[in-house]
Structures are given as structure tokens and as C-alpha cells.
Amino acid sequence: MSAGRDAIRFEITARSRATRARLGRVTTPHGSYHTPAFMPVATAATMKGLTPDQITSTGAEIILNNAYHLMLRPGAERVAHFGGSHEFMRWPKPILTDSGGFQAWSMTEGTKISEAGVEFRSFIDGSRILLTPERSIEVQNLIGSDIMMAFDDCPPAKLPEQPPDDPQLSRKRRSKPEDHRRRLEEAIDRTARWLERCIAAHRRPGEQALFGIVQGGTDLALRRRSVEQVCAFDLAGFAIGGVAVGESPDEIHRTVDAVAPMLPGGKPRYLMGVGYERDIVAAVRAGVDMFDCVLPTRNGRKGYAFTASGPLRIRNARHALDKAPIEASCDCLACAGGFSRGYLRHLFMAEEMLGPTLLSIHNLRHFQRLMVDIRASIVDDAWSDLEDRWPVLRQLAESEGVGRNSGSI
């Protein structure tokens, strides 16, 4: 069985002396990208309202597609008919695909998880679908991504919120700590079994790398157990899954800081679904190399702009007569192009599609500029200078009123 470990090459070019951060480059069949890397999310082979050239203008070197969405629409076989996702969406650079397991579990009611896979109801036509490890890999083989994620069982990181005296919940239905721990144990063991099936199902190992995913919630003993199981396979890279799904920033940082150094040092380390600037920097310092998040574009479409000093809401009336760009130091198409805050506010108030497009471009560029400065800080160990240039790193994301990765915006 081949895990596609030779489909990409990872080289570490510099290391921080003060932290576990490292600088590197990943080479794929569709080109290279620098690490630490932030991957914008093009869920259904598109970023809403943006062309590939506009995405490239932000400095993005690799993007993410989602197998779940492309499997349902237009269908993985149809994507393959057009030559795979690179040709389909006209993106010539590297693509990573998420396996679809998390979306199948989280996006629909009545989802059932068994050893076979995840059975869910399609949000398009309501049909029942069983997504198995084998089908997930088949879909990703058809999509033709450079990096594929193994199909994993992603449990909730915490007990669900429930009033202790809720009359609607019987005693049998109340969640208990021991039940949650059993669910975490079940998930990490099943993830390891599914990984073996993913490796066996992989049909393009010379062209597509396969990453394994470590689970375990915030329980570090269970995380170590999952690391031992997943890293027993000689894969191209490894990911930390099951974070940024409701935990506090401190819980995320503690978990990632402990788990990242457990992963093989010579392989790319990927923190899935993260996130805010402060979370990214903390994870880089722990030794993580890759990140993805929907926040830049999702927030941009809602009128929220990220800046080095913190987010701003372009719909606010105080911007109506403001001639300044979103951020004077930003070189994105929106800021360098001279579009004022007053004009951008007008676009949103008039519901013109150009507003979400320009804010999405700015937000994507914001995160790529941050990654450039992070990479410079690794070489120079200038972490205090990084915080001086990016005051937002000293702020708590929750205090800004901007939703986390799985939030409503």
C-alpha cells in the first residue's frame, strides 16, 4: 500500500532559535508554496465573487477545495471530465482537498456515523448518501488535488451545552463527561482504522499526497494516543483536526502547543480550520506549517474588514464620508486601488456585488501579508517586532465581535 508520500517534497530552510517555528517549502506537481502557509478556502472550486487572477494577486500560493461539496455538486466525476479541479476552476497552483467527513457530520440533520462511514442527507435534494473512506478517496482522486486529507471521525471537542434542569432532556439523553470521553476514544480509534482503508483506496499515490488527521479533543492523553496511531503510517504529512470547533483561544493554544511537536518533524504539519491572527502565530511558534480558514472571504462578504489593528465594520455610519482606504499600509487591489471606506460602505448599503469582492480581496491579502511577516520573524526571531507591526495579535478574537471559523458570518 502506498500513501502518496513521494508526491510532494518538504524542505525546512530555516528554524527559529527562540521557538519551534520553522520556515520551509512544499513542492507539488502544480508548483511550490512557502511555509508557514495560509490556504484560502475555495469550497466548491470557487471563492465567491473572485477570479483566479484576483486570488493570485493576494499572494495565495495554495488553496483548498472541499470534497463533500464537489461530490454533491457538480459531482466528482464531472470535475474529472473537465480535467480535475485545476482545469475546472482555472487555478494552476497547488490545491488541497478536505475529505468531506466533517461537513457530512456537521451540515445535515439525522447524520449517522458507523464503521462503514457517515450517512447523511444531501442538502441539495435530500437524498441519503453514505460517504465512506473509500468513496472520499475516490472523490479526491477524481478532483485531482495535490494534497488529499484522510477521511476521519471528527467528534465534538466539548460536551454540548445543555441546561442541567432542562425538562426536555431525559436522564438517558443527558451528556456526561464519561460519555464524551468514550466518544473521543471511539473517534480516534475509528480514525486510525479509516486511515488504513484510505491508504488502500488511494489510486494516484505518485501524483497526490495523503495527509493523516490526529483527533482527541483537548484531552492531551487521547491526542498522544491518536498521534501514535496515525503517525504509525508513513504519510506525506499530518494534520491536527478537531480544534476551533468551540474551544477558547487558550484551549486551542494549549492543545496545539502540546500536539504539534508530537508530529514527525520532517513532514508538513497542518492545523485545520484556524483561524484568527493570534491563533495562527501561536501555532506557528509551536511548529505548525499550514493553515486554512473561511474567515477572510466569509467576513468580507458581510462587510467586515481585517486590519493590523483589528477588524472594522464597513457598514458603520462613521465611514460614510471617510476618504481613506481600509488600511493605508495595505497593497491589495482595494486599498492600493484607491477605493475609499466611504465608497465601500456605499457598495454594501446599495447591495452591489463589488463591495464583497473588494473586501474579500483585502482580507485575503491581509492574511498573506501576515504570513510574509511571520516568515521574516522566524528567520530573525523578531517576535516582539511582529506584535508591534500587528497590534491585533495582542487582542482576543472573541472580543472583536467577529465569528470564529464555524460562526454565522
C-alpha positions in Angstrom: 0.0 0.0 0.0 1.3 3.5 -0.9 0.3 6.6 0.9 1.4 9.1 -1.7 4.3 10.1 0.5 6.5 10.8 -2.6 4.0 13.0 -4.4 5.3 16.1 -2.6 8.6 17.2 -1.2 9.0 19.3 2.0 12.2 21.0 2.9 12.9 23.1 6.0 15.0 26.1 5.1 15.3 27.9 8.5 14.4 27.4 12.1 13.6 29.8 14.9 16.1 29.7 17.8 13.6 31.0 20.3 10.5 28.9 19.4 9.7 25.7 17.5 8.7 27.7 14.4 10.3 26.7 11.1 10.5 28.1 7.5 10.0 25.8 4.6 8.8 25.0 1.1 6.5 22.3 -0.2 6.9 21.2 -3.8 3.9 19.6 -5.5 3.1 18.6 -9.1 1.5 22.0 -9.6 4.3 24.1 -8.1 5.6 25.1 -4.7 4.4 27.1 -1.8 6.2 28.6 1.2 5.5 27.6 4.8 4.1 28.7 7.1 1.3 29.0 4.6 -2.3 30.3 4.8 -4.7 28.5 2.4 -7.8 30.4 1.3 -10.9 28.3 1.0 -12.5 27.7 -2.4 -15.0 25.3 -1.1 -16.9 24.4 -4.3 -14.0 25.1 -6.7 -14.6 28.9 -6.3 -14.1 31.7 -3.9 -17.4 33.6 -4.1 -17.0 36.7 -6.3 -13.3 36.3 -7.0 -11.4 35.2 -10.2 -8.3 33.1 -10.0 -6.2 36.2 -11.0 -7.7 38.2 -8.1 -6.9 35.3 -5.7 -3.3 35.2 -7.1 -3.0 39.0 -6.5 -3.4 38.4 -2.8 -0.2 36.3 -2.6 -2.0 32.9 -2.2 0.2 30.0 -3.3 -2.2 27.2 -2.4 -6.0 27.0 -1.9 -8.4 24.5 -0.5 -11.4 22.7 -2.2 -13.9 20.6 -0.3 -14.7 17.0 -1.5 -18.1 17.0 0.2 -19.4 19.9 -1.7 -17.9 18.9 -5.1 -19.1 15.4 -4.7 -22.7 16.7 -4.3 -22.4 19.4 -6.9 -21.5 19.2 -9.8 -20.2 15.7 -8.9 -16.6 14.4 -8.7 -16.9 12.5 -12.0 -18.0 15.7 -13.7 -15.0 17.6 -12.3 -12.8 14.8 -13.6 -14.4 15.2 -17.0 -13.1 18.7 -17.2 -9.5 17.6 -16.2 -9.8 17.9 -12.5 -10.2 20.9 -10.3 -7.1 22.8 -11.5 -8.5 22.9 -15.0 -12.1 23.2 -14.0 -11.6 26.4 -11.9 -8.6 27.6 -13.9 -6.3 27.6 -10.9 -2.8 26.3 -11.9 -1.2 26.3 -8.5 -1.4 23.6 -5.7 -4.8 22.6 -4.3 -5.6 20.7 -1.0 -8.9 18.9 -0.6 -10.6 18.3 2.7 -12.1 14.8 2.9 -15.7 15.9 3.5 -16.1 14.0 6.7 -16.6 17.0 8.9 -19.1 18.6 6.6 -21.1 15.4 6.2 -21.3 15.1 10.0 -22.0 18.8 10.8 -24.1 20.2 8.0 -27.1 17.9 8.0 -29.7 16.7 10.5 -30.1 13.0 11.1 -26.5 12.1 10.3 -25.4 8.6 11.3 -21.8 7.5 11.9 -20.9 3.8 11.8 -17.8 1.8 11.0 -18.8 1.9 7.3 -18.8 5.7 7.1 -21.0 8.7 7.5 -24.6 8.5 6.3 -26.2 11.9 5.7 -28.9 13.6 3.8 -27.9 15.8 0.8 -28.6 19.5 1.3 -29.3 19.7 -2.4 -32.0 17.1 -3.0 -32.5 15.4 0.4 -31.2 12.0 -0.8 -29.5 9.7 1.7 -25.8 9.3 1.0 -23.2 7.1 2.6 -19.7 8.6 2.5 -17.1 6.0 3.2 -13.3 6.3 3.4 -13.1 4.6 0.1 -15.6 7.0 -1.6 -13.9 10.0 0.0 -10.5 9.0 -1.5 -12.2 8.2 -4.9 -13.8 11.6 -4.9 -10.4 13.3 -4.1 -8.6 11.2 -6.8 -11.2 12.4 -9.3 -10.8 16.0 -8.2 -7.1 15.7 -8.7 -5.8 17.8 -5.7 -2.2 17.8 -4.9 -2.8 17.0 -1.2 -5.7 14.9 0.0 -6.9 14.6 3.6 -7.8 11.2 5.0 -11.4 10.6 5.9 -11.7 10.9 9.7 -14.2 10.8 12.5 -14.3 14.3 14.0 -16.2 14.3 17.3 -17.3 17.5 19.2 -14.4 18.8 21.2 -16.6 19.6 24.2 -19.7 18.4 25.9 -22.8 20.1 24.2 -24.3 23.0 26.2 -27.4 22.0 28.0 -29.3 23.4 31.0 -29.0 21.0 34.0 -32.7 21.1 34.7 -33.9 21.0 31.1 -37.2 19.1 31.2 -36.9 18.3 27.5 -33.9 16.0 28.2 -34.4 12.7 29.8 -31.6 11.3 32.0 -30.6 8.9 29.3 -30.2 11.7 26.8 -28.1 14.0 29.1 -24.4 14.1 28.1 -21.9 13.1 30.7 -18.2 13.5 30.8 -17.6 9.8 30.7 -19.9 9.6 27.6 -17.9 12.3 25.9 -14.6 10.7 26.6 -15.9 7.4 25.2 -17.0 9.3 22.1 -13.5 10.8 21.7 -11.8 7.4 22.2 -14.2 5.8 19.6 -13.4 8.6 17.2 -9.6 8.3 17.4 -9.7 4.6 17.1 -12.1 4.7 14.1 -10.0 7.4 12.5 -7.0 5.1 12.6 -9.0 2.2 11.1 -10.4 4.5 8.4 -6.9 5.8 7.6 -5.8 2.3 6.7 -8.8 2.0 4.4 -8.0 5.4 2.8 -4.4 4.3 2.1 -5.6 1.1 0.5 -8.1 3.0 -1.7 -5.6 5.6 -2.9 -5.2 5.1 -6.7 -2.9 8.0 -7.6 -0.1 8.0 -5.0 2.5 9.2 -7.4 0.5 12.4 -8.1 -1.4 13.1 -4.9 -0.1 13.2 -1.4 -2.2 11.9 1.5 -2.2 13.5 5.0 -3.5 11.8 8.1 -5.5 13.6 10.8 -5.0 13.5 14.6 -8.1 13.8 16.8 -8.7 13.7 20.6 -10.3 17.0 21.5 -8.5 18.9 24.2 -7.5 15.7 26.1 -3.8 15.5 25.6 -3.5 11.8 26.6 -6.0 11.0 23.9 -4.2 13.2 21.5 -1.0 11.3 22.1 -2.8 8.0 21.5 -4.1 9.3 18.2 -0.7 10.6 17.2 0.8 7.2 17.8 -1.9 5.5 15.7 -1.9 8.0 12.8 1.8 8.6 12.6 2.5 4.8 12.5 1.7 5.2 8.8 4.4 6.7 6.5 2.3 9.6 5.1 3.3 12.8 3.3 2.1 15.0 6.1 -0.1 15.2 9.2 -2.9 17.4 10.4 -4.3 18.4 13.8 -8.1 18.2 13.5 -10.9 18.8 15.9 -9.9 22.3 17.1 -11.5 25.7 16.5 -14.9 24.0 17.0 -16.0 25.8 20.1 -12.9 25.9 22.4 -11.5 29.1 23.9 -8.3 30.5 22.4 -6.3 29.3 25.4 -7.6 25.8 25.0 -6.7 25.9 21.3 -3.2 27.2 22.0 -2.6 24.7 24.8 -3.7 21.7 22.7 -1.7 22.8 19.6 1.4 23.6 21.6 1.4 20.1 23.0 0.4 18.2 19.9 2.5 19.9 17.2 5.9 18.7 18.5 4.5 15.1 18.7 4.1 15.0 14.9 7.0 13.9 12.7 9.5 16.8 12.3 10.3 16.2 8.7 6.7 16.3 7.4 4.4 19.3 7.0 2.1 19.9 9.9 -1.4 21.3 9.2 -3.8 22.9 11.7 -7.2 22.6 10.2 -9.7 25.4 10.3 -7.6 28.0 12.0 -8.2 30.9 12.0 -7.6 34.3 13.6 -4.2 36.0 13.5 -3.4 35.4 17.1 -4.2 31.6 16.8 -2.0 31.3 13.7 1.0 33.0 15.3 0.7 30.8 18.4 0.5 27.7 16.2 3.5 28.7 14.1 5.5 29.2 17.3 4.5 25.6 18.2 5.8 24.2 14.9 2.8 24.2 12.6 3.3 24.9 8.9 -0.1 25.1 7.2 -3.5 26.8 7.9 -6.8 27.3 6.3 -9.9 29.3 7.2 -13.1 30.7 5.7 -12.9 33.9 7.8 -11.3 36.2 5.2 -13.9 35.7 2.5 -16.9 34.9 4.7 -16.4 38.1 6.7 -15.6 40.1 3.7 -19.0 39.3 2.1 -20.6 40.5 5.3 -18.8 43.8 5.4 -16.1 43.0 8.0 -12.5 44.0 7.1 -9.4 42.7 8.9 -6.6 45.2 9.6 -3.3 45.0 11.5 -5.0 47.0 14.4 -8.2 44.9 14.5 -11.4 44.4 12.4 -13.6 47.2 11.2 -17.2 47.1 10.1 -17.5 49.0 6.8 -21.3 49.4 7.1 -20.9 51.7 10.2 -22.1 55.2 9.5 -18.8 56.7 10.6 -17.3 55.5 7.4 -19.8 57.3 5.1 -17.6 60.4 4.5 -14.2 58.7 5.0 -11.9 59.1 2.1 -9.2 56.8 3.5 -8.7 53.3 2.2 -9.4 50.3 4.5 -5.7 50.3 5.6 -3.1 52.8 4.3 -0.2 50.2 4.6 -2.0 47.5 2.6 -1.1 46.9 -1.1 -4.2 45.0 -2.1 -6.3 45.8 -5.1 -8.9 47.6 -2.9 -6.5 49.7 -0.8 -3.8 50.4 -3.4 -6.6 50.9 -6.0 -7.8 54.0 -4.1 -11.2 52.7 -3.1 -12.3 54.7 0.0 -14.1 53.4 3.0 -16.9 55.8 2.1 -17.3 54.2 -1.4 -17.0 50.6 0.1 -19.8 51.4 2.6 -21.9 52.7 -0.3 -21.4 49.4 -2.2 -22.6 47.4 0.8 -25.6 49.7 1.5 -26.6 49.5 -2.1 -26.1 45.8 -2.1 -23.6 46.0 -5.0 -21.6 42.8 -5.5 -18.3 44.8 -5.9 -18.3 45.5 -2.2 -18.0 41.9 -1.0 -15.4 41.3 -3.8 -13.2 44.1 -2.7 -13.4 43.3 1.0 -12.7 39.7 0.3 -9.6 40.6 -1.7 -8.4 42.9 1.1 -9.0 40.2 3.8 -7.1 37.6 1.8 -4.2 39.9 1.3 -4.3 40.8 5.0 -3.6 37.2 5.9 -0.9 36.7 3.2 0.9 39.8 4.4 0.8 38.4 7.9 2.3 35.2 6.7 5.1 37.1 5.0 5.9 38.9 8.2 5.7 35.7 10.2 8.2 34.0 7.9 10.6 37.0 8.4 10.1 36.8 12.1 11.2 33.1 12.1 14.4 34.0 10.3 15.2 36.9 12.6 13.4 35.7 15.8 11.8 39.1 15.9 8.6 38.2 17.5 8.2 41.3 19.5 8.6 43.4 16.4 5.9 41.3 14.8 3.5 42.3 17.5 4.5 45.9 17.2 3.6 45.8 13.5 0.4 43.7 14.1 -1.3 45.1 17.3 -4.2 42.7 16.6 -2.0 39.9 17.9 -2.5 41.3 21.4 -6.3 41.2 21.1 -8.6 38.4 21.9 -10.6 37.3 18.8 -13.8 36.9 20.8 -13.7 40.5 22.0 -13.9 41.8 18.4 -17.4 40.5 17.7 -16.3 38.6 14.6 -17.3 35.0 14.4 -14.9 32.1 14.7 -14.4 29.7 11.8 -17.7 27.9 12.3 -19.6 31.0 13.2 -22.5 32.6 11.5 -20.6 35.1 9.3 
